[in-house]
Amino acid sequence: MATPPHLLLLTLFLSLLYITSSTGTIGINYGRIANNLPNPTQVIQLLNTNGIARIKLFDTDPTVLNALSNSTISVM
C-alpha cells in the first residue's frame, strides 16, 4: 500500500526541519530519492505558504531549480 503524499510531506518536514539559531529562520533539506514524490512546483508552493525561507538541495534536478527560480527561498 502506497503512503499518501500528505503523509510523505509531513514526514519530510518533521524529519528534516532545522532551525538556524543566529537568524531564527527555518529551512529544510530537500532530497528526491523516494517513491511517490509530489511535484516540485507543489512542494515549493507549500514551502512558500508556510514561510520556509531556506532550502538545501541534494541534487540539481531541473524541475526543482525551475520551481525555485520564481520563489523567494534561499538555496544552498
SVG drawing of the C-alpha trace seen along z (x, -y; Angstrom):
<svg xmlns="http://www.w3.org/2000/svg" viewBox="-3 -37 28 39">
<polyline fill="none" stroke="black" stroke-width="0.4" points="0.0,0.0 1.4,-3.4 1.9,-6.1 -0.4,-9.2 1.5,-12.2 0.5,-14.4 2.0,-11.9 5.2,-11.9 5.4,-15.7 4.7,-15.7 7.4,-13.1 9.8,-15.2 9.1,-18.3 9.3,-16.6 12.5,-14.6 14.4,-17.3 13.5,-20.6 16.3,-22.6 16.4,-26.0 19.3,-28.4 19.8,-29.8 21.6,-33.0 18.8,-34.3 15.8,-32.4 14.8,-31.3 13.5,-27.8 14.7,-25.7 14.6,-22.2 16.8,-19.7 15.2,-18.6 16.2,-15.2 14.3,-13.4 15.3,-9.8 11.9,-8.3 8.8,-6.9 5.6,-8.8 7.1,-12.3 4.9,-15.4 5.5,-17.7 8.4,-20.2 6.2,-23.1 3.7,-21.9 6.5,-21.5 7.8,-25.0 4.3,-26.5 3.9,-24.6 7.2,-25.9 6.3,-29.5 2.9,-29.2 4.5,-28.0 7.2,-30.7 10.1,-28.4 13.0,-30.8 15.9,-28.4 16.3,-25.1 19.3,-22.8 19.3,-20.7 20.9,-17.4 20.8,-17.3 20.3,-19.6 17.0,-18.4 16.0,-21.0 12.3,-20.9 13.2,-21.7 15.5,-24.5 12.9,-25.9 10.3,-25.9 12.7,-27.6 13.6,-30.3 10.2,-32.0 10.3,-31.9 12.0,-33.9 13.5,-30.8 17.3,-30.9 19.1,-27.9 22.3,-26.3"/>
</svg>
